[in-house]
Amino acid sequence: MDEALLVFHRVLSFAGIPIYAKKNWDSKKWLCFQIFNFIIGVLCFVFTTGFVVVNSSDLLIFIQGACIWTTGVIMTISLGVCFVFRIEFRSFLVEMAFEDRMLEMPLITYVIKLQEGKKLYELKQMVIDTQNKLFRYTKTVFIAYLASVWLVATLYLCSKIYEMYMTEDQSLRLIAFEMWFPWSLNDTRVYTFSYIFNAYSGYLCCVAYPGLQLTIIMLVGQTIRQLRILSFILMNLDDLVVEIKGKKDGEWQYYCTLIQSQCVD
């Protein structure tokens, strides 16, 4: 597995999304884990929606609650999309990520073996370089995106604990805790459980949303890459055929038609 795809697999596995691991596609354990996380997302949406509705008369609390509600909605949608369309995602990844379908094109197979040339060699470099750049840039953006949202989530989770420690005011609570369990927050056990639930759902969102976004970006990027390669072939068709044949003879038209047919297959 490519290093970039391995990063996606390791991160999305935290959310029970095994689309990057073929061996786990039909695993019932992974399916149950994915369903469990989706249920967590639904509960997050339900609790936050109720909190926002109940506190709609208090503008400040309403705005603060709406921010967390938005996070819950994003997480639920992301987990839901990954769960409902998991079969489609697998097919897309097989076609666009796990295998480079451009290499199955006879012309590309031919140019990959070349060590020199002009337009043919330029085509070879484009095929190889664009694939490497796509995976490298996607992985870099994904890691940076993931690190930023995890940092924000961690600071949010630790902020009230830090204030409680510094001020010795044990009544301080994160607004999210009141959303999940609006009762007995003075009970340490309830507070601890609510903290774990809040932390888990928060980090779940940090994984699911960036993972879904960057997966889609990678698939779109692969489509753009393939279109660029096909455009290059069609725009330089004459030069490519001349380099292959060595001269422009009577078979020139036949080879042009043959390459064009490969571009649309």
N, C-alpha and C positions, 0 to 999 in steps of 0.2 A: 504494500500500500504506500502511495506517495506520502511524504512527510506532512504536506498540507492536509490531506484527507485524514491522516492519523490524528492530527490535532482536532479536527472537527469531530472525529469519532470519540475521542477521549472526553471532550467537553460535553457533547450532546448525550453521552452515556449517563451523565449525572442526572439528566432529565428523563432517562428511560427511553431515549429516541435512538434506536439502533440502525438507522438507515444507512450508516456508513460501514456497517459490519455485516457482510453477507451471511456469516455463520449464525448470526442472531436474528435473522429476518423471521424465521418460523418458530422462534423460541417462545414458549408460553410464559416463562418467567419474565422475559423482557416485555411481553405484551401486558402482563399483569402490572408490572412496574410502571409502564407508560399510562395505563388506565388509572392507576393510583395517583400519579402526578396530575393527570387531567382532572380527577375529582378534587384534588387540592386546589387546583386553579378555579374550579367552579365554586367551591366553598369560599375562596378568597373573593370572588366576584359577588357572591350573595351577601357575605358579611359587610363588605365595603359599601355595597349599594344600600343596604339597610341603614348603615351608619350615616351615609350622606343624606338620605331621605329624612331620617329622624332629626338631623342637625341642620336642616336647610334654612332654619330661621336665624342661625348664628353664622354670619357671613365669613368670619375668620376661620372657624372650625369647618365650615362647609368647603371653603377653598382648599384648606389643608387636606381634608378628607377626599376631595375630588382628585387631588394629585395622586394619592395612594390608590383611589378607585381606578384611575386611568391605568396605573401600573397593573392592577389586577385584571382589567379588561384585556390589556395587551398580552399578558401571560396566558390567560385562558384561551384567547384566539390563537396564539402561537402553538400552544400544546394541542388545541383542537385540530388545527390545520395539519400538524405533523401526524396526529393520530388518524384522522379521517382519510387523509390523502397519502398515507404511508406507502401504499402499493405504487401509486403514481410517482412518488419521489424516488422509489427504488429504481423504477424503469428509467427515469430521467438521469439518475446518477450512473446507471450502467451505460447509457448512451453517451453521456456528456462528461463524465468524470473518471470513472473506473477504466474506461477504454477510450482511446483517441480514435474516433471513427474516421478522421481524415486520413489516417495511415492505411485504411482499407481501400482508398482510392488508388487505382493502378498507377496514375501519374505520380502521386505522392510517394508510393512505394518505390518507383523508379528513381525519383530525385533524391530520396533519402540515402541511396547508395552512392551518390556522386560525391566526389572529393573536390571538384573544381567546376568552373563554368561561370556564366553570367546570370541570366534570368533564372535558369534552372537552379543554380546554387543559391541565388537570392530567395527563391521559393522555398528551398530546403531550410535555410536559416529562419525564414518567417515561420514555418511550421513548428520548428523546434523551439525557437526563442519565445514565441507568443504563448505556447503551452507552459513553459517554465515561468514566464512572467505572470501569467494568469494565476497559477497556483501560489507563487511566492507573494504576490501583492495581496491576494485574497487572505492568505494565512496571516500576513503582517497586520492588515486592517482588522481581521477577526480578533487577534490577540490584543491589539491596542484597544479595540472597542470593548472587549470582555474585561480587560484590566480596569478601564475607566468606570464601567458600571458596577463592577465588584467593589471598587474603592468607594464609590458613592454609597452603595448599600451598606458597606462595613462602617463607614463614618456615621451613617444614619442610625444603625443599630447600636453603636457604641456611645452616641452623643448623650443620651439621657443617663446611661450608666455612669459616664464620666461626670455629669452634673450632679448625680446623686452622691457620688464619691466625694466630690469637691465641696458640695454644700451640706452634706450629711442630711439631706432632705429625702427621706425614703418614699415620699408621696409622688415624686416625679415619675411619670410614665410616658412612654411613646404613645402618640395618638393612635398608632396602628394597633396597639394592644387593646385599647377600648373598642376597636372595631371587631377584633376577633372574639374576645371574651368580655363582654360588658358587664361582668359581675365578679365580685370577690377578688379584685386585683390586689387587695392587701394580703391575701393568702399567698404565701411564698410559692406553694406548689402550683397554683393557678397561674401566677405570674411567670414562673419558670416554664411551664408548658406553653403559655402564650408566646413567650420569647422564642422558644424553639420553633413553634409554628410560624411565627413572623419571620424568623431568620431563614427557615427552609423555603418558605414561599418567595421571599425576597431574592434569594440566590437562585431559585428555580426560574424566576423571571429573567435574571441576569444571564442565564444559560439559554433558555428557550428562544427569547426574542432575538438576540444577536445571532444565534445559530441558524434560525429560520431565515433571517434577513440575508446573512452572508451566503447561505446555501443558494438562495434565489439569485443573488448577485453573481455567484460563481457560474450558475447555469446560464444566466443571461450573457455573462462575459464569454462563456464558451460559444454561445450562438453567434455573438458578434465576431469572435475570432474566426470561426468557420466562414462567416460571410466575407470577412476581409480576405481570407485566403482564396476563396472562390472568385472574388472581385479581381484580385491580382492575376489569377489565371486567365480570366476572360479578357482583361484589359491588355495583357501581354501575350495573348494566344499566338499571334504570328511569330514573335521572337522565340517563344518556347518550342513551337513546332520546328522552326528552322534549326534551333540548337539540337533538337532530337535527331532530325534527319540529316543535318549537316549542310543541307541546301534546300532551296524552294523548288521542288520538282512536281511531277504530276500527282504524287500522293499527298501533297500538302493539304488539299481540301479534305481528303479522307481522314487524316490525322486530326485536323481541326474539328471535324464533326465528331470524331471519337472522343476527344477530350471534352467537348461541350456536353456530350451525352453523359460522361462521368460526373460532370458538375451538377446534373439534375437528378441523378439516380439516388 
